[in-house]
Amino acid sequence: MERRNRLVRFAIPLIVALLALVAYEYGYDGVRGEMAALRELQLAKTKTLEKYISIISEKPTLENTLAVLKEKRKADDSKIIDAQTPALAAATLVETTKGIITGRGGSITSERVEKPDDLGKFKVVNVSVDVTLPDTRALSDVIYNIETRTPYIVIKELDARLRNFREPRDLMIRLRVAALTGGK
């Protein structure tokens, strides 16, 4: 019996020590690891929240900047021909050019819409117009009105000839004008 008592005396403290070791390993260490993971998660969420707060505090500045950029965009859009397609933009360009020329006493003998050119996000619409003008003053007025117009129209080519050399009255003009339109 004494042998059994001795075995029990050594076994019970050994079992208690092993149970304490298992409880420490799986209980305390596990809880401590989970606590550390929760602290890291809380720290990450806190940093994210601080970033959101800083972004929200910048909202009025961003709204003001957006408003300024929208106004600049409107101002820039007034400088190009606003049309759904390049064909409509070319028609608008032809009508504008016709109005300028006929307003100065000229007459249009022919008009041709050329293929639009790509210019990044924009398209360049080209139109050739043959015109008869009464004199050089009318030609000067036509050129001035085309070049100073909004939306911007550019004269790419100008060919001026006299109809009759003996009586120089009428001018035969070939204009090639171009304008920008949105690239739709």
Contacts in CASP RR format, 6 or more apart in sequence:
PFRMAT RR
TARGET T0000
AUTHOR 0000-0000-0000
METHOD contacts of the structure
MODEL  1
MERRNRLVRFAIPLIVALLALVAYEYGYDGVRGEMAALRELQLAKTKTLE
KYISIISEKPTLENTLAVLKEKRKADDSKIIDAQTPALAAATLVETTKGI
ITGRGGSITSERVEKPDDLGKFKVVNVSVDVTLPDTRALSDVIYNIETRT
PYIVIKELDARLRNFREPRDLMIRLRVAALTGGK
78 150 0 8 1.000
78 151 0 8 1.000
79 150 0 8 1.000
79 151 0 8 1.000
79 152 0 8 1.000
79 180 0 8 1.000
80 122 0 8 1.000
80 151 0 8 1.000
80 152 0 8 1.000
80 179 0 8 1.000
80 180 0 8 1.000
80 181 0 8 1.000
80 182 0 8 1.000
81 89 0 8 1.000
81 92 0 8 1.000
81 93 0 8 1.000
81 125 0 8 1.000
81 151 0 8 1.000
81 179 0 8 1.000
81 180 0 8 1.000
81 181 0 8 1.000
82 151 0 8 1.000
82 181 0 8 1.000
82 182 0 8 1.000
83 89 0 8 1.000
83 91 0 8 1.000
83 92 0 8 1.000
83 181 0 8 1.000
83 182 0 8 1.000
84 184 0 8 1.000
85 184 0 8 1.000
86 116 0 8 1.000
86 123 0 8 1.000
86 125 0 8 1.000
86 181 0 8 1.000
86 183 0 8 1.000
86 184 0 8 1.000
87 113 0 8 1.000
89 116 0 8 1.000
89 123 0 8 1.000
89 125 0 8 1.000
89 179 0 8 1.000
89 181 0 8 1.000
89 182 0 8 1.000
90 113 0 8 1.000
90 116 0 8 1.000
90 125 0 8 1.000
90 126 0 8 1.000
90 127 0 8 1.000
91 113 0 8 1.000
93 125 0 8 1.000
93 127 0 8 1.000
93 153 0 8 1.000
93 177 0 8 1.000
93 179 0 8 1.000
94 111 0 8 1.000
94 113 0 8 1.000
94 127 0 8 1.000
94 129 0 8 1.000
96 149 0 8 1.000
96 153 0 8 1.000
97 111 0 8 1.000
97 127 0 8 1.000
97 129 0 8 1.000
97 146 0 8 1.000
97 153 0 8 1.000
97 175 0 8 1.000
97 177 0 8 1.000
98 108 0 8 1.000
98 111 0 8 1.000
98 129 0 8 1.000
100 142 0 8 1.000
100 145 0 8 1.000
100 146 0 8 1.000
100 149 0 8 1.000
101 107 0 8 1.000
101 108 0 8 1.000
101 129 0 8 1.000
101 131 0 8 1.000
101 133 0 8 1.000
101 142 0 8 1.000
102 108 0 8 1.000
104 133 0 8 1.000
104 138 0 8 1.000
104 141 0 8 1.000
104 142 0 8 1.000
104 145 0 8 1.000
105 133 0 8 1.000
105 134 0 8 1.000
105 138 0 8 1.000
106 131 0 8 1.000
106 132 0 8 1.000
106 133 0 8 1.000
106 134 0 8 1.000
106 138 0 8 1.000
106 142 0 8 1.000
107 131 0 8 1.000
107 132 0 8 1.000
108 129 0 8 1.000
108 130 0 8 1.000
108 131 0 8 1.000
108 132 0 8 1.000
109 130 0 8 1.000
109 131 0 8 1.000
109 132 0 8 1.000
110 129 0 8 1.000
110 130 0 8 1.000
111 127 0 8 1.000
111 128 0 8 1.000
111 129 0 8 1.000
111 130 0 8 1.000
112 127 0 8 1.000
112 128 0 8 1.000
112 129 0 8 1.000
113 125 0 8 1.000
113 126 0 8 1.000
113 127 0 8 1.000
114 126 0 8 1.000
114 127 0 8 1.000
114 128 0 8 1.000
114 176 0 8 1.000
115 126 0 8 1.000
116 123 0 8 1.000
116 124 0 8 1.000
116 125 0 8 1.000
116 126 0 8 1.000
116 181 0 8 1.000
117 123 0 8 1.000
117 124 0 8 1.000
117 126 0 8 1.000
118 124 0 8 1.000
119 180 0 8 1.000
121 182 0 8 1.000
121 183 0 8 1.000
122 180 0 8 1.000
122 181 0 8 1.000
122 182 0 8 1.000
122 183 0 8 1.000
123 180 0 8 1.000
123 181 0 8 1.000
123 182 0 8 1.000
123 183 0 8 1.000
124 178 0 8 1.000
124 179 0 8 1.000
124 180 0 8 1.000
124 181 0 8 1.000
125 178 0 8 1.000
125 179 0 8 1.000
125 180 0 8 1.000
125 181 0 8 1.000
126 156 0 8 1.000
126 176 0 8 1.000
126 177 0 8 1.000
126 178 0 8 1.000
127 176 0 8 1.000
127 177 0 8 1.000
127 178 0 8 1.000
128 157 0 8 1.000
128 174 0 8 1.000
128 175 0 8 1.000
128 176 0 8 1.000
129 174 0 8 1.000
129 175 0 8 1.000
129 176 0 8 1.000
129 177 0 8 1.000
130 172 0 8 1.000
130 173 0 8 1.000
130 174 0 8 1.000
131 142 0 8 1.000
131 172 0 8 1.000
131 173 0 8 1.000
131 174 0 8 1.000
131 175 0 8 1.000
132 163 0 8 1.000
132 170 0 8 1.000
132 171 0 8 1.000
132 172 0 8 1.000
132 173 0 8 1.000
133 139 0 8 1.000
133 142 0 8 1.000
133 170 0 8 1.000
133 171 0 8 1.000
133 173 0 8 1.000
134 169 0 8 1.000
134 170 0 8 1.000
134 171 0 8 1.000
135 169 0 8 1.000
135 171 0 8 1.000
136 171 0 8 1.000
138 171 0 8 1.000
139 160 0 8 1.000
139 171 0 8 1.000
139 173 0 8 1.000
142 173 0 8 1.000
143 155 0 8 1.000
143 158 0 8 1.000
146 153 0 8 1.000
146 155 0 8 1.000
146 175 0 8 1.000
146 177 0 8 1.000
147 153 0 8 1.000
147 154 0 8 1.000
147 155 0 8 1.000
151 179 0 8 1.000
151 180 0 8 1.000
152 179 0 8 1.000
152 180 0 8 1.000
153 177 0 8 1.000
153 178 0 8 1.000
153 179 0 8 1.000
154 177 0 8 1.000
154 178 0 8 1.000
154 179 0 8 1.000
155 175 0 8 1.000
155 176 0 8 1.000
155 177 0 8 1.000
156 176 0 8 1.000
156 177 0 8 1.000
156 178 0 8 1.000
157 174 0 8 1.000
157 175 0 8 1.000
157 176 0 8 1.000
158 173 0 8 1.000
158 174 0 8 1.000
158 175 0 8 1.000
158 176 0 8 1.000
159 173 0 8 1.000
159 174 0 8 1.000
160 171 0 8 1.000
160 172 0 8 1.000
160 173 0 8 1.000
161 171 0 8 1.000
161 172 0 8 1.000
161 173 0 8 1.000
162 168 0 8 1.000
162 170 0 8 1.000
162 171 0 8 1.000
162 172 0 8 1.000
163 169 0 8 1.000
163 170 0 8 1.000
163 171 0 8 1.000
163 172 0 8 1.000
164 170 0 8 1.000
END
